Amino acid sequence: MPKRTRFTTWRTLATAATAAFMAALLTPAVAHSAPRESRPVYSYDNAIREAVWVDTGLDGDSDGKTDRVAVDIVRPRELAAQGRKIPVIMDASPYYSCCGRGNESQRKTYDANGNVVQMPLFYDNYFVPRGYAFVGVDLAGTNRSDGCVDVGGRSDIQSAKAVVDWLNGRAKAYTSRTGTDRAKATWTNGKTGMIGKSYDGTIANGVAATGVKGLETIVPISAISSWYDYYFAQGAPLYDSGPEWLSNYVESPAARAKCAAVQQKIVDGAPRTGDWTSFWTERDYVKDARKIKASVFVIHGQQDLNVRPKHFGQWWDALAKNRVERKIWLSQTGHVDPFDFRRAAWADTLHRWFDHELLGYDNGVDDEPMADIERHPDQWVTSNIWPPRTTDTVTLRPGTGDQPGVGTLGLRKQSGTEKFTDDPTLSETDWSAQIDSSTSGKVGFTTKPLAKDLRVSGSSTVTVTATPSTTTAHLTAVLVDLGPDTIRDYADPAEGITTLTDRTCWGPSTTGDSSCFRSTQAKTTAVDYTILSRGWADLGNHASATKGVPLTPGKRYTITLDLHATDHVIPAGHRLALIVAGTDKDLIDPPSTTPTLTLDLSRTTARVPLVGGAGAFARATAGTVAATPSPSLLDGVRDPRAAHRIPGAI
């Protein structure tokens, strides 16, 4: 079957049949044609609010009873009274009690009967009046659920998968945490869409990778695709602690008292050596992308230094390889929800996405461009296919220049060596600021000023051949756009947004659950350079992606660093730079020694996905004159903040 240009073939017949069926069920007036949009015709104030506890079939806390996870439900009363079956939008989270959701850190609140009063975020306010049920799941070991948090493992994923199974009549649920009265989901047709930011979106990825029936779509926002890559980068540690810290942080006090054995398993399974273990295999969803039946709408910040863009890059590539229906938004922000960087367009697009995927409405969302990309603050472009079909990976080669550590970058193979000494007090911003100066802590290679725009689209790699002076060494590779621009200030604590005092409303409100949220606007900064992609590795992992070894001083090693996915245009007049250095301060931890590394430039390359391929690069760099290195310090964003250990606690 030929592949469509924007999505793989949609379920045409099923979509048409479902659209006709839902037109009869959900449209208040007689439908003369298939609807294109669900309308807010049902009462939110009078909606059914209830809780059930779904049996996961696991006994994570080893108390001799299978764990039950709390499921809070808001659904239209009118449709329930008429016996009409409706689809579900679900957010499964560990943060509903401990940490809060969204820009305003909302938590679930309950009435005297234990039914949810405030459901965080706008999903229930907006979609319940449009004929959807909204379901908020407390992951095992959190809030009102049994069990233990295992940070993306079997317990976490089964917490949500069991709910999808229950919605489709395949699992048991009860009306209380300990009682025997059964609860059945007779009010739903089983069609489920999962959504969530960070940890929540990660759970959506993991559940989709099980291939569970009934999960029609997922919308992962700034989500993890493999937990190893949240804590390590090819053996280099990204944090000073492992997943046991996160587990302890989000667990309820009751679970924490019973989950010491699970905590120890997490510690034992995730050694700080950076070696790959079976613990990480269980939490790698990319390997199971072939099982995915749901469509996927990915949203990610290209400057997210919490859940780094490698996560969406490798996930997207796996989805494409397995012909999964997909769509993507890429912002200039850090770890920020689209509700806070593109609110109106987000609500509209998400509405149409769920209408198409869960109600079967033929609203044209499948014919729209695959990608929306924020090119400048609040300025978006689209791409029919992402990356564009004309994208080709181009091998760029560094060469020596007129001063040590300040070299060239082009298509021709070069020779010679450059060296630097790891300085853990310096970061990628320090290196970029002095790109045209000879400094001991980095080496940098730049193109000539470009005669034409050059677009990088996708994931790059940098292969480094280096000789260390000590038994340990960490490496960083960074791609930089050298030239003035105004960008979102992703290094600010709010990561590219400013929260205002006025509010906008997205659906009806109740006394205990307002649909009105504080407005935001882009927080921008003027810079002389923009870091567009980065990657890290432990040179001790040169021979194996799963295990590191001590280095032999004076021996040459070759390793390929995976850089983060991006879509960035380097304008004419700017330069493209490659920086190679050691510890990237506050983004990776330093090695146990302070090595000097000598690079063999004849065996060092950057493979960069360029729209137009090598021809585009040749045209962009043809006939230009090399820039005279500036002795002045270039200005960029502030130094990166200390690494996060919590994927999206707010």
For each residue, the residues with C-beta under 8 A, 3 or more apart:
1: 9
2:
3: 8 9 323
4: 7 8 9 10
5: 384 385
6: 366 367 368 369 370 384 385
7: 4 10 295 325 326 327 366 370
8: 3 4 323 324 325
9: 1 3 4 12
10: 4 7 15 325 366
11: 14 15
12: 9 15 16
13: 16 17
14: 11 17 18 360
15: 10 11 12 18 19 356 360 362
16: 12 13 19 20 34 360 362
17: 13 14 20 21 360
18: 14 15 21 22 359 360
19: 15 16 22 23 34 35 359 360 361 362
20: 16 17 23 24 34
21: 17 18 24 25 360
22: 18 19 25 26 27 35 131 359 360 361
23: 19 20 26 27 31 33 34 35
24: 20 21 27 31
25: 21 22 79 84 85
26: 22 23 35 38 79 84 86 131 359
27: 22 23 24 30 31 35 39
28: 39 41
29:
30: 27
31: 23 24 27 34 35
32:
33: 23
34: 16 19 20 23 31 361 362
35: 19 22 23 26 27 31 38 361
36: 355 361 362 363 364
37: 351 352 355 361 363
38: 26 35 130 131 132 351 355 359 361
39: 27 28 130
40: 126 129 130 507 508
41: 28 129 130 131
42: 47 76 77 78 79 128 129 130 131
43: 46 47 76 77 78 129 508
44: 47 124 125 128 129 507 508 509 510
45: 508 510
46: 43 77
47: 42 43 44 74 75 76 77 128
48: 73 74 75 76 77 80
49: 72 73 74 111 115 116 117
50: 72 73 115
51: 70 71 72 73 114 115 116 144
52: 71 73 166 173 174 175 183
53: 68 69 70 71 145 173 174 175 176 177 183
54: 68 69 71 162 163 166 171 172 173
55: 66 67 68 162 171 172 173 174
56: 66 67 68 69 140 147 155 158 159 162
57: 66 158 162 171
58: 66 67 140 147 154 155 158
59: 62 63 64 65 66 67 147
60: 67 140 141 146 147 148 150 155 259 262
61: 67 141 146 147 148 255 258 259 262
62: 59 258 261
63: 59 146 258
64: 59
65: 59 146
66: 55 56 57 58 59
67: 55 56 58 59 60 61 140 145 146 147 155
68: 53 54 55 56 145 146 174 177
69: 53 54 56 137 138 139 140 145 146 147 159 162 163
70: 51 53 137 138 143 144 145 177
71: 51 52 53 54 135 136 137 138 163 166 173
72: 49 50 51 108 115 116 119 135 136 137 138
73: 48 49 50 51 52 116 133 134 135
74: 47 48 49 116 119 124 128 133 134
75: 47 48 79 80 86 128 132 133 134 187
76: 42 43 47 48 79 80 86 128 129 131 133
77: 42 43 46 47 48 80 81
78: 42 43 81 82
79: 25 26 42 75 76 82 84 86 131 187
80: 48 75 76 77 83 84 187
81: 77 78
82: 78 79
83: 80
84: 25 26 79 80
85: 25 186 187 188 189
86: 26 75 76 79 131 132 133 187 188 189
87: 132 133 188 189 191 192 193 216 354 358 359
88: 132 133 134 135 167 188 190 191 192 193 358
89: 123 127 132 133 134 135 192 193 194 195 354 358
90: 134 135 136 137 160 163 164 192 193 194 195
91: 101 121 123 134 135 136 137 194 195 196 200
92: 136 137 139 159 160 163 194 196 200 203 204 207
93: 96 101 136 137 138 139 142 196 199 200 203
94: 98 138 139 141 142 149 156 199 250
95: 98 99 100 101 142 199 200 250 648 649
96: 93 101 107 108 120 136 138 142 143
97: 107 108 138 142 143 144 252
98: 94 95 142 143 249 250 251 252 649
99: 95 105 249 250 646 649 650
100: 95 104 105 106 107 120 649 650
101: 91 93 95 96 105 106 107 120 121 197 200 650
102: 105 106 120 121 337 339 517 650
103: 337 339 340 497 499 517 518 520 650
104: 100 517 518
105: 99 100 101 102 650
106: 100 101 102 118 120 121
107: 96 97 100 101 118 120
108: 72 96 97 116 118 119 120 136 143
109: 116 117 118 512
110: 114 115 116 117
111: 49 114 115 117 512
112:
113:
114: 51 110 111
115: 49 50 51 72 110 111
116: 49 51 72 73 74 108 109 110 119 136
117: 49 109 110 111 510 512 513
118: 106 107 108 109 512 513
119: 72 74 108 116 123 124 134 136 513
120: 96 100 101 102 106 107 108 136
121: 91 101 102 106 124 339
122: 125 126 339 347 506 507 515 517
123: 89 91 119 126 127 134 195
124: 44 74 119 121 127 128 134 136 507 513
125: 44 122 128 129 506 507 508 509 513 515
126: 40 122 123 129 130 347 351 506 507 515
127: 89 123 124 130 132 134 351 354 507
128: 42 44 47 74 75 76 124 125 132 133 134 507
129: 40 41 42 43 44 76 125 126 507 508
130: 38 39 40 41 42 126 127 351
131: 22 26 38 41 42 76 79 86 359
132: 38 75 86 87 88 89 127 128 354 358
133: 73 74 75 76 86 87 88 89 128 187 188
134: 73 74 75 88 89 90 91 119 123 124 127 128
135: 71 72 73 88 89 90 91 163 167
136: 71 72 90 91 92 93 96 108 116 119 120 124
137: 69 70 71 72 90 91 92 93 159 160 163
138: 69 70 71 72 93 94 96 97 142 143 144 145 159
139: 69 92 93 94 142 145 149 156 159 160 203 250
140: 56 58 60 67 69 145 146 147 148 149 150 155 156 158 159 255
141: 60 61 94 145 146 147 148 149 150 155 247 250 251 252 255 259
142: 93 94 95 96 97 98 138 139 145 149 250 251 252 255
143: 70 96 97 98 108 138 252
144: 51 70 97 138 177 252
145: 53 67 68 69 70 138 139 140 141 142 159 252 255
146: 60 61 63 65 67 68 69 140 141 177 255
147: 56 58 59 60 61 67 69 140 141 155 159 255
148: 60 61 140 141 155 247 251 255 258 259 262 263
149: 94 139 140 141 142 155 156 246 247 250 251 255 259 262
150: 60 140 141 153 154 155 156 247 262 265 266
151: 156 227 243 244 246 247 266 283
152: 156 157 202 203 206 224 227 243 283
153: 150 156 157 279 282 283
154: 58 150 157 158 282
155: 56 58 60 67 140 141 147 148 149 150 158 159 262
156: 94 139 140 149 150 151 152 153 159 160 203 206
157: 152 153 154 160 161 203 206 207 210
158: 56 57 58 140 154 155 161 162
159: 56 69 92 137 138 139 140 145 147 155 156 162 163 203
160: 90 92 137 139 156 157 163 164 194 203 204 206 207
161: 157 158 164 165 207 210 212
162: 54 55 56 57 69 158 159 165 166 171
163: 54 69 71 90 92 135 137 159 160 166 167 171
164: 90 160 161 167 168 192 207 212 214 215
165: 161 162 168 170 171 212 214
166: 52 54 71 162 163 169 170 171 172 173 185
167: 88 135 163 164 185 188 190 192 214
168: 164 165 185 190 213 214
169: 166 184 185 190
170: 165 166
171: 54 55 57 162 163 165 166
172: 54 55 166 182
173: 52 53 54 55 71 166 182 183 184 185
174: 52 53 55 68 177 179 180 181 182 183
175: 52 53 179 181 182 183
176: 53 179 181
177: 53 68 70 144 146 174
178:
179: 174 175 176
180: 174
181: 174 175 176
182: 172 173 174 175
183: 52 53 173 174 175
184: 169 173
185: 166 167 168 169 173 188 190
186: 85
187: 75 79 80 85 86 133
188: 85 86 87 88 133 167 185 191
189: 85 86 87
190: 88 167 168 169 185 214
191: 87 88 188 214 216 358
192: 87 88 89 90 164 167 214 215 216 358
193: 87 88 89 90 215 216 217 218 219 354 357 358
194: 89 90 91 92 160 203 204 207 208 215 217 218 219 294
195: 89 90 91 123 200 201 204 218 219 220 221 350
196: 91 92 93 199 200 201 202 203 204 219 220 221 223
197: 101 200 201 221 222 223 337 648
198: 201 202 221 222 223 224 306 307 335 647 648 649
199: 93 94 95 196 202 203 224 250 647 648
200: 91 92 93 95 101 195 196 197 203 204 221 223 648
201: 195 196 197 198 204 205 218 219 220 221 222 223 224 648
202: 152 196 198 199 205 206 220 223 224 225 227 307 647
203: 92 93 139 152 156 157 159 160 194 196 199 200 206 207
204: 92 160 194 195 196 200 201 207 208 218 219 220 223
205: 201 202 208 209 218 220 223 224 225 285 315
206: 152 156 157 160 202 203 209 210 283 285
207: 92 157 160 161 164 194 203 204 210 212 215 218
208: 194 204 205 211 212 215 218 285 292 293 294 296
209: 205 206 285 288 289 291 292
210: 157 161 206 207 288 291
211: 208 288 291 292 293
212: 161 164 165 207 208 215 293
213: 168 293
214: 164 165 167 168 190 191 192
215: 164 192 193 194 207 208 212 218 293 294
216: 87 191 192 193 294 295 357 358
217: 193 194 294 295 296 297 353 354 357 358
218: 193 194 195 201 204 205 207 208 215 294 295 296 297
219: 193 194 195 196 201 204 296 297 299 350 353
220: 195 196 201 202 204 205 223 296 297 298 299 315
221: 195 196 197 198 200 201 299 300 337 338
222: 197 198 201 299 300 301 304 306 307 335 336 337 647 648
223: 196 197 198 200 201 202 204 205 220 298 300 307 311 312 315
224: 152 198 199 201 202 205 227 229 230 307 311 647
225: 202 205 229 285 286 311 312 314 315 318
226: 229 230 280 283 284 285 286 311 314
227: 151 152 202 224 230 231 243 280 283 284
228: 231 232 276 280 283 284
229: 224 225 226 232 233 308 310 311 314
230: 224 226 227 238 307 311 647
231: 227 228 237 238 239 242 243 270
232: 228 229 235 236 237 238 274
233: 229 236 238 310 535 536 537 562 588
234: 274 536 537 538 541 545 559 561 562
235: 232 273 274 275 537 538 540 541 548
236: 232 233 274 474 475 536 537 538 588 589
237: 231 232 240 272 274 588 589
238: 230 231 232 233 536 587 588 589 643
239: 231 242 589 643 645
240: 237 589
241: 244 245 645
242: 231 239 245 266 267 270 272
243: 151 152 227 231 246 247 266 270
244: 151 241 247 248 263 266 267 270
245: 241 242 248 249 645
246: 149 151 243 249 250 645 646 647
247: 141 148 149 150 151 243 244 250 251 259 262 263 266
248: 244 245 251 256 263
249: 98 99 245 246 645 646
250: 94 95 98 99 139 141 142 149 199 246 247
251: 98 141 142 148 149 247 248 255 256 259
252: 97 98 141 142 143 144 145 255 256
253: 256 257
254: 257 258
255: 61 140 141 142 145 146 147 148 149 251 252 258 259
256: 248 251 252 253 259
257: 253 254
258: 61 62 63 148 254 255
259: 60 61 141 148 149 247 251 255 256 262 263
260: 263 264
261: 62 264 265
262: 60 61 148 149 150 155 247 259 265 266
263: 148 244 247 248 259 260 266 267
264: 260 261 267 268
265: 150 261 262 268 269
266: 150 151 242 243 244 247 262 263 269 270 279
267: 242 244 263 264 270
268: 264 265 271
269: 265 266 277 278 279 280
270: 231 242 243 244 266 267 277 279 280
271: 268 274 275 277
272: 237 242
273: 235 548
274: 232 234 235 236 237 271 538 541 548
275: 235 271 546 547 548
276: 228 280 281 545 546 547
277: 269 270 271 280 281
278: 269 281 282
279: 153 266 269 270 282 283
280: 226 227 228 269 270 276 277 283 284
281: 276 277 278 284 287
282: 153 154 278 279
283: 151 152 153 206 226 227 228 279 280
284: 226 227 228 280 281 287 288
285: 205 206 208 209 225 226 288 289 315
286: 225 226 289 314 315 318
287: 281 284
288: 209 210 211 284 285 291 292
289: 209 285 286 292 315 318 319 321 322 324
290: 322
291: 209 210 211 288
292: 208 209 211 288 289 296 319 322 324
293: 208 211 212 213 215
294: 194 208 215 216 217 218 324
295: 7 216 217 218 324 325 326 327 357
296: 208 217 218 219 220 292 319 324 325 326 327
297: 217 218 219 220 326 327 328 329 350 353
298: 220 223 312 315 316 326 327 328 329
299: 219 220 221 222 328 329 331 338
300: 221 222 223 304 307 309 311 312 328 329 330 331
301: 222 304 309 330 331 332 333 334 335 336 490 495 496
302: 309 330 331 332 333 374 532 564 565 566 567 568
303: 332 333 334 488 490 495 496
304: 222 300 301 307 308 309 333 334 335 490 495
305: 308 334 335 490 587 640 641 643 644
306: 198 222 334 335 644 646 647 648
307: 198 202 222 223 224 230 300 304 311 335 647 648
308: 229 304 305 311 564
309: 300 301 302 304 312 313 533 564 565 566
310: 229 233 313 314 459 535 562 563 564 565
311: 223 224 225 226 229 230 300 307 308 314 315
312: 223 225 298 300 309 315 316 328 565
313: 309 310 316 317 458 459 564 565
314: 225 226 229 286 310 311 317 318 459 565
315: 205 220 223 225 285 286 289 298 311 312 318 319
316: 298 312 313 319 320 326 328 386 565
317: 313 314 320 321 459
318: 225 286 289 314 315 321 322
319: 289 292 296 315 316 322 324 326
320: 316 317 323 324 326
321: 289 317 318
322: 289 290 292 318 319
323: 3 8 320
324: 8 289 292 294 295 296 319 320
325: 7 8 10 295 296 366
326: 7 295 296 297 298 316 319 320 370
327: 7 295 296 297 298 353 368 370 371
328: 297 298 299 300 312 316 370 371 372 386
329: 297 298 299 300 338 342 371 372 373
330: 300 301 302 371 372 373 374 566 567
331: 299 300 301 302 336 338 341 342 374 488 496
332: 301 302 303 374 376 377 487 488 490 496
333: 301 302 303 304 336 341 374 488 490 495 496 497
334: 301 303 304 305 306 490 491 495 496
335: 198 222 301 304 305 306 307 495 644 648
336: 222 301 331 333 340 341 494 495 496 497
337: 102 103 197 221 222 340 341
338: 221 299 329 331 341 342 343 346
339: 102 103 121 122 343 346 347 517
340: 103 336 337 343 497 499 520
341: 331 333 336 337 338 374 496 497 520 522
342: 329 331 338 345 346 374 378 380
343: 338 339 340 346 347 504 506 519 520
344: 347 348
345: 342 348 349 380
346: 338 339 342 343 349 350
347: 122 126 339 343 344 350 351 506
348: 344 345 351 352
349: 345 346 352 353 365
350: 195 219 297 346 347 353 354
351: 37 38 126 127 130 347 348 354 355
352: 37 348 349 355 356 363 364 365
353: 217 219 297 327 349 350 356 357 365
354: 87 89 127 132 193 217 350 351 357 358 359
355: 36 37 38 351 352 358 359 361 363 365
356: 15 352 353 359 360 361 362 363 365 366
357: 193 216 217 295 353 354
358: 87 88 89 132 191 192 193 216 217 354 355
359: 18 19 22 26 38 87 131 354 355 356
360: 14 15 16 17 18 19 21 22 356
361: 19 22 34 35 36 37 38 355 356
362: 15 16 19 34 36 356
363: 36 37 352 355 356
364: 36 352 367 368
365: 349 352 353 355 356 368
366: 6 7 10 325 356
367: 6 364
368: 6 327 364 365 382
369: 6 372 382 383 384
370: 6 7 326 327 328 383 384 385 386
371: 327 328 329 330 382 383 385 386 567
372: 328 329 330 369 380 381 382
373: 329 330 380 381 382 383 386 567
374: 302 330 331 332 333 341 342 377 378 379 380 488
375: 379 380 381 569
376: 332 379 485 486 487
377: 332 374 486 487 488 496 522 524
378: 342 374 522
379: 374 375 376
380: 342 345 372 373 374 375
381: 372 373 375
382: 368 369 371 372 373
383: 369 370 371 373 386 387 388 457 567
384: 5 6 369 370 388
385: 5 6 370 371 388 389
386: 316 328 370 371 373 383 457 567
387: 383 391 457 458 567 609 611
388: 383 384 385 391 457 611
389: 385
390: 611 612 613
391: 387 388 457 458 609 610 611 612 613
392: 609 610 612 613 614
393: 458 607 608 609 610 613
394: 411 607 608 609 610 613 614 617
395: 411 605 606 607
396: 409 410 411 578 605 606 607 608 617
397: 409 410 411 412 413 414 601 604 605 606
398: 407 408 409 414 418 443 445 578 580 599 601 604 605 606
399: 407 408 409 410 412 414 415 416 445 601
400: 407 408 414 416 418 601
401: 406 407 408 445
402: 406
403: 406 438 629
404: 418 419 438
405: 418 419 420 438 439 440 442 443 444
406: 401 402 403 435 436 437 438 443 444 629
407: 398 399 400 401 418 443 444 445 446 601
408: 398 399 400 401 414 445 446 447 626
409: 396 397 398 399 445 446 447 576 577 578 606
410: 396 397 399 447 621
411: 394 395 396 397 614 617 618
412: 397 399
413: 397 602
414: 397 398 399 400 408 601 602
415: 399 601 602
416: 399 400 601 602
417: 598 599 600 601
418: 398 400 404 405 407 443 598 599 601
419: 404 405 443 596 597 598 599
420: 405 440 441 442 443 580 581 582 596 597 599
421: 440 441 582 594 595 596 597
422: 441 473 474 581 582 583 590 591 594 595 596 597
423: 426 440 441 582 583 594
424: 582 583 585 590 594
425: 585
426: 423 430 431 441 442 581 583 585
427: 430 431 584 585 586 587 639 640
428: 431 432 476 478 531 534 579 581 584 587 640
429: 432 433 491 531 636 637 638 639 640
430: 426 427 433 434 441 585 639
431: 426 427 428 434 435 439 441 442 444 478 579 581
432: 428 429 435 478 480 482 529 531 577 579 634 636
433: 429 430 529 633 634 635 636
434: 430 431 437 439 442 633 634
435: 406 431 432 444 446 480 482 529 577 579 634
436: 406 444 446 627 629 630 631
437: 406 434 629 631
438: 403 404 405 406
439: 405 431 434 442
440: 405 420 421 423
441: 420 421 422 423 426 430 431 581 582
442: 405 420 426 431 434 439 579 580 581
443: 398 405 406 407 418 419 420 579 580 581 599
444: 405 406 407 431 435 436 577 578 579 580
445: 398 399 401 407 408 409 577 578 579
446: 407 408 409 435 436 482 575 576 577 578 627
447: 408 409 410 450 575 576 577 620 621
448: 575 621 624 625 626 627
449: 572 573 574 575 624 625 627
450: 447 453 454 570 571 572 573 574 575 576 620 621 624
451: 572 619 620 621 622 623 624
452: 572 616 619 620
453: 450 569 570 571 572 620
454: 450 569 570 576 610 616 617 620
455: 567 568 569 570 610 611 612 616
456: 460 479 532 533 566 567 568 569 570 608 609 610 611
457: 383 386 387 388 391 566 567 609 610 611
458: 313 387 391 393 565 566 567 609
459: 310 313 314 317 562 563 564 565 609
460: 456 479 533 535 563 566 606 607 608 609
461: 535 560 561 562 563 606 607
462: 477 535 560 561 563 578 580 604 605 606 607
463: 558 559 560 561 603 604 605 606 607
464: 475 477 558 559 560 561 580 599 604
465: 556 557 558 599 600 602 603 604
466: 473 475 539 556 557 558 559 597 598 599 600 604
467: 554 555 556 557 597 598 600
468: 471 472 473 539 551 553 555 557 595 596 597
469: 553 554 595 596 597
470: 473 551 553 591 593 594 595 596
471: 468 550 551 552 553 593
472: 468 538 539 540 550 551 591 592 593 595
473: 422 466 468 470 538 539 540 551 582 591 593 595 597
474: 236 422 536 537 538 539 582 583 588 589 590 591
475: 236 464 466 536 537 538 539 559 561 580 581 582 597
476: 428 534 535 536 561 579 580 581 582 583 584 587 588
477: 462 464 534 535 536 561 563 578 579 580 606
478: 428 431 432 531 533 534 578 579 581 584
479: 456 460 531 532 533 534 563 566 576 577 578 606 608
480: 432 435 529 530 531 532 576 577 578 579
481: 485 529 530 531 532 568 570 574 575 576 577
482: 432 435 446 528 529 574 575 576 577 634
483: 528 529 570 571 573 574 575
484: 526 527 528
485: 376 481 526 527 530 571
486: 376 377 524 525 526 527
487: 332 376 377 490 524 525 527 530 637
488: 303 331 332 333 374 377 496 497 522 523 524 525
489: 492 496 523 524 525 637
490: 301 303 304 305 332 333 334 487 495 496 637
491: 334 429 495 637 638 639 640 641
492: 489 495 496 523 525 637 638
493: 641
494: 336 497 498 499 523
495: 301 303 304 333 334 335 336 490 491 492
496: 301 303 331 332 333 334 336 341 377 488 489 490 492 522 523
497: 103 333 336 340 341 488 494 520 521 522 523
498: 494 520 521 522 523
499: 103 340 494 518 519 520
500: 518 519 520 521
501: 518
502: 518 519
503: 516 517 518 519
504: 343 516 517 519
505: 509 514 515 516 517
506: 122 125 126 343 347 515 516 517
507: 40 44 122 124 125 126 127 128 129 515
508: 40 43 44 45 125 129 515
509: 44 125 505 513 514 515 516
510: 44 45 117 513 514
511:
512: 109 111 117 118
513: 117 118 119 124 125 509 510
514: 505 509 510 517
515: 122 125 126 505 506 507 508 509
516: 503 504 505 506 509
517: 102 103 104 122 339 503 504 505 506 514
518: 103 104 499 500 501 502 503
519: 343 499 500 502 503 504
520: 103 340 341 343 497 498 499 500
521: 497 498 500
522: 341 377 378 488 496 497 498
523: 488 489 492 494 496 497 498
524: 377 486 487 488 489
525: 486 487 488 489 492 637
526: 484 485 486 635
527: 484 485 486 487 530 635 636 637
528: 482 483 484 634 635 636
529: 432 433 435 480 481 482 483 577 634 636
530: 480 481 485 487 527 568 636
531: 428 429 432 478 479 480 481 534 636
532: 302 456 479 480 481 566 568 570
533: 309 456 460 478 479 563 564 565 566 568
534: 428 476 477 478 479 531 563 564 584 587
535: 233 310 460 461 462 476 477 561 562 563 564
536: 233 234 236 238 474 475 476 477 561 584 587 588
537: 233 234 235 236 474 475 541 559 561 562
538: 234 235 236 274 472 473 474 475 541 548 591
539: 466 468 472 473 474 475 542 551 557 559 597
540: 235 472 473 548 549 550 551
541: 234 235 274 537 538 544 545 547 548 559
542: 539 557 558 559
543: 549
544: 541 547 548 549
545: 234 276 541
546: 275 276
547: 275 276 541 544
548: 235 273 274 275 538 540 541 544
549: 540 543 544
550: 471 472 540
551: 468 470 471 472 473 539 540 555 557
552: 471 555
553: 468 469 470 471
554: 467 469
555: 467 468 551 552
556: 465 466 467 600
557: 465 466 467 468 539 542 551
558: 463 464 465 466 542 603
559: 234 463 464 466 475 537 539 541 542
560: 461 462 463 464
561: 234 461 462 463 464 475 476 477 535 536 537
562: 233 234 310 459 461 535 537
563: 310 459 460 461 462 477 479 533 534 535
564: 302 308 309 310 313 459 533 534 535
565: 302 309 310 312 313 314 316 458 459 533
566: 302 309 330 456 457 458 460 479 532 533
567: 302 330 371 373 383 386 387 455 456 457 458
568: 302 455 456 481 530 532 533
569: 375 453 454 455 456
570: 450 453 454 455 456 481 483 532 574 575 576
571: 450 453 483 485 574
572: 449 450 451 452 453 620
573: 449 450 483
574: 449 450 481 482 483 570 571
575: 446 447 448 449 450 481 482 483 570 627
576: 409 446 447 450 454 479 480 481 482 570
577: 409 432 435 444 445 446 447 479 480 481 482 529
578: 396 398 409 444 445 446 462 477 478 479 480 606
579: 428 431 432 435 442 443 444 445 476 477 478 480
580: 398 420 442 443 444 462 464 475 476 477 599 604
581: 420 422 426 428 431 441 442 443 475 476 478 584
582: 420 421 422 423 424 441 473 474 475 476 590 591 595 597
583: 422 423 424 426 474 476 588 589 590 591
584: 427 428 476 478 534 536 581 587 588 640
585: 424 425 426 427 430 639 640
586: 427 639 640 641 642 643
587: 238 305 427 428 476 534 536 584 640 643
588: 233 236 237 238 474 476 536 583 584
589: 236 237 238 239 240 474 583
590: 422 424 474 582 583 594
591: 422 470 472 473 474 538 582 583 594 595
592: 472
593: 470 471 472 473
594: 421 422 423 424 470 590 591
595: 421 422 468 469 470 472 473 582 591
596: 419 420 421 422 468 469 470
597: 419 420 421 422 466 467 468 469 473 475 539 582
598: 417 418 419 466 467
599: 398 417 418 419 420 443 464 465 466 580 604
600: 417 465 466 467 556 603 604
601: 397 398 399 400 407 414 415 416 417 418 604
602: 413 414 415 416 465
603: 463 465 558 600
604: 397 398 462 463 464 465 466 580 599 600 601
605: 395 396 397 398 462 463
606: 395 396 397 398 409 460 461 462 463 477 479 578
607: 393 394 395 396 460 461 462 463
608: 393 394 396 456 460 479
609: 387 391 392 393 394 456 457 458 459 460
610: 391 392 393 394 454 455 456 457 613 614 616 617
611: 387 388 390 391 455 456 457 616
612: 390 391 392 455 615 616 617 619
613: 390 391 392 393 394 610 616 617
614: 392 394 411 610 617 618
615: 612 618 619
616: 452 454 455 610 611 612 613 619 620
617: 394 396 411 454 610 612 613 614 620 621
618: 411 614 615 621 622
619: 451 452 612 615 616 622
620: 447 450 451 452 453 454 572 616 617
621: 410 447 448 450 451 617 618 624
622: 451 618 619
623: 451
624: 448 449 450 451 621
625: 448 449
626: 408 448
627: 436 446 448 449 575 630
628:
629: 403 406 436 437
630: 436 627 634
631: 436 437
632:
633: 433 434
634: 432 433 434 435 482 528 529 630
635: 433 526 527 528
636: 429 432 433 527 528 529 530 531
637: 429 487 489 490 491 492 525 527
638: 429 491 492
639: 427 429 430 491 585 586
640: 305 427 428 429 491 584 585 586 587
641: 305 491 493 586 644
642: 586
643: 238 239 305 586 587
644: 305 306 335 641 647
645: 239 241 245 246 249
646: 99 246 249 306 649
647: 198 199 202 222 224 230 246 306 307 644
648: 95 197 198 199 200 201 222 306 307 335
649: 95 98 99 100 198 646
650: 99 100 101 102 103 105
